[in-house]
Amino acid sequence: MLERTLQPPYRNDFRIPSLEHDSFKTATGIPVFLFKAGSENVLKIEFVFNAGHIQAGNGTIATACNMLMREGTKNRSAKEISEALDYFGSYYESEATRDRASVCLYSLSKHLNSTLPVLMEVLNEPSFPEKEVQLYKDNLIQKLRVNMKKIDFVARQKFPSLIFGEQHPYGIQQTEQSIGAIQRENLQELHKKLYLHGIRYVMISGNLGKDEEAWLKNILQQCTMRPEFGESLSKPDILPPQKKFIQSAEAIQSALRLGRCVPGREHEDYPGLQVMNTLLGGHFGSRLMSNIREDKGYTYGIGSGITPLLNATLLSISTEVGKEVTGDALKEIYKELQRLRTESVELEELELVKNYMLGTFLRSMDGPFQLAERFSSLIDFSLPESWYHQYLEKVKNIRPENVLSLAKKYLKPEDFTELVVGCE
Amino acid sequence: MIQFEKFKLSNGLKVIVHEDQSTPIACVNILYNVGARDEEPEHTGFAHLFEHLMFGGSVNIPNYDQPLQMAGGENNAFTNNDFTNYYLSLPAENLETGFWLESDRMLSLAFSDKSLEVQRNVVMEEFKQRYLNQPYGDVWLLFKPLAYKKHPYRWNTIGMELSHIENAQMSQVKDFFSTWYHPGNAILTVAGPVKTDEVKRLCEKWFAPIPGKPVMKRNLPVEPPQSEARKLVVERNVPSSALYIAFPMCARMHEDYHSYDLLSDIMGNGASSRLYQSLVKEQKLFIEAGSYVSGDHDPGLWVFSGKLTEGVSMEIAEQAVWKELEAMAQEGPTKDELTRVQNKVESMYTFGNMNILNKAMNLAIFEWLGDAEFVNTETEKYRKVSTEKIHQIAKATFKKEHSNTLHYLSVTHA
């Protein structure tokens, strides 16, 4: 008779794929990393720059510069650039986050010689045409108005300013005024300073033949962009904890955000904090999900996460709940923090969370694109290649008493900033 | 080229195995051939609510998530008009835990009252979060009943109204399970660094003992041909007005499907598409504009959607869209436009194969459509489409009397 009530044996000593890769430096000193693997003949080339919110001064201008580069060069119009890239089925992706900016090309390897030159032109010679800048500003203002109707957008936008202050790039909010203030001249200046002189590295992943590789290396060797270190970045002054309510007329749900700063990846508490966070709200069966969604049915989803930034690390909880249960949901969230501070976690629950984290880590290494991403986040934080192994070992060795003492240290309700966006 | 092996258990369960030794992760995907189109008009939203209940414990395993996470795994599911798909991924070493969990909930659920009560609430919060408390969230709640009159596609997966979910009874849950959740109505895909023989052994061990049942024959109402233009005008407190125009199109497995799909790509997918270039960039009438096909199993919709620039009148915006549609109907696409979107499709499929879960899911969906092998021939079908064919389809489709139009007008008040 088949035993259906007992789980089949399982293990947690998974083999972690290696981050083995090739690397070289270009004539101007740009580090280039290559992750060659995969069965499909596709390639991802990512150029990474010191051009995030913190380097550019604020997110609005950083993103505008990043997005508008593809809207025209000395030789091509926005339409010609889109057509040239689309014609060969390639994808262009770019973003400016708090700490960095990137421009990325996904291409079938066989079309690389048609697509990469277009990308190089976009990186080196964007012209920021006045009419494109204007159109971008007009449309962005209108999209911002739509987004400001969404309680989760308002919460996401406001919350960092309650932690990092309205003046620091991590906390500055996007407004219609800040969009209106974008000038073509600022974009040109930023591009020169942060892109032409602020490239950090190039990350290549996927599958390419010998000839393609030689050709690609040659193109990159000719790249005139320079990696220069800018001035050191300002650390935010963390504001004292506060409670804030923002009225949103007609809302039938409330968006809740709670959070505080915690030590970052370089700190000895970090692996334990990640375990504690996963336990609290970092997976589907977490304490917050089990209580507030699965037991009470207050929400479609609730989660917590740790966001490591270069100059601060944020622990935050977020959810949207029915407006009539806003107070009850907050009470339950604090109750879960209290439980972690006062009751030692059962060994079985702790093991579950640790195994889940190891599995999640393994899932984030599925194929060359993801391996390259894992490696990027080490470089971004100037961490050694051995970091992941040490981190995973530390995670495995976390014990209930470690979680308890971390919770006592970091989960005091009076240390949390709380934001509610909703209708009272 | 995705290699796979296909076999069938004696209880009717179809199994597909794809070996990929380059990833550390194994995926188990189960597609049940039941979706929102199989619901009664008085009990809509049920297929999706049921998906939630599948996580509320099965006959021998009180909690689905915990043991999976203990084995380093993660899971999710989605419901659409046509089918319900469950998937999990976990370190390949622990594959058997996936078989244990999925086979037990195919065998039978725990049917706990508490789970039903809680998931009713969760789904109602989902309804509010995604459809009611979201600018433009109710567009499809309004638009589907306009575009479909008879076919069950006239309601959304989430359901027609909150009360249908609120009133769901345990007896209905049990009936639904017994009708649709059994081996003969499911497709199992296993992908990752696995061995086909081992997968066969695990299938025999965990799934073969589940009793087979006769497969339910569908008899869905057929949507009658549309012969006159339909229009709905609503006012909402949103910053930009929005315009939606939908035309009936063929079913997913019809030979014209790929032409319709490419027509939507040429017209409205991405920065180089006609609608974006003309309406957003040149004429500045819209802040967003695009087109797509619904891609449903039964005859579906070809959809234009766009948000208007502030200050632009709906009448002018609508005229401009029709001008683009008519230009395509009159002249068809250029050779370059067609090559461009065909290349895009090729790279989309190739990039999709970089992810093991995607491959597992695609194999299951193509098998559901008729044959898993379509996963390898789909790009070719897009390649065979000609400019003439797209021209012909545009001409037959973009007619006023086939149009369903939604004016979603911005009325801002403080």
Interface residues (C-beta under 8 A of the other chain):
Chain A: L2 R4 T5 Q7 P8 P9 Y10 R11 N12 F14 R15 I16 P17 A37 G38 S39 E40 N41 V42 A78 K79 S82 E83 L85 D86 Y87 F88 G89 S90 Y91 Y106 S107 L108 H111 L135 D138 N139 Q142 K143 R145 V146 K149 K150 I151 A249 E250 A251 I252 Q253 H283 F284 G285 R293 E294 D295 K296 G297 Y298 T299 Y300 E320 V321 G322 E351 L352 V353 N355 Y356 L358 G359 T360 L362 R363 M365 D366 G367 P368 F369
Chain B: D20 S22 T23 P24 I25 V59 N60 I61 N63 D65 Q66 P67 Q69 M70 A71 G72 G73 E74 N75 S89 L90 P91 E93 N94 E96 T97 F99 W100 S103 D104 L107 E117 V118 Q119 R120 N121 V122 E125 E126 K128 Q129 R130 L132 N133 Q134 P135 Y136 K205 W206 P209 N237 V238 P239 S240 G270 A271 S272 Q277 V280 K281 K284 I287 E288 K307 T309 E310 D336 T339 R340 N343 K344 V345 E346 S347 M348 T350 F351 N353 M354 N355 I356 A414
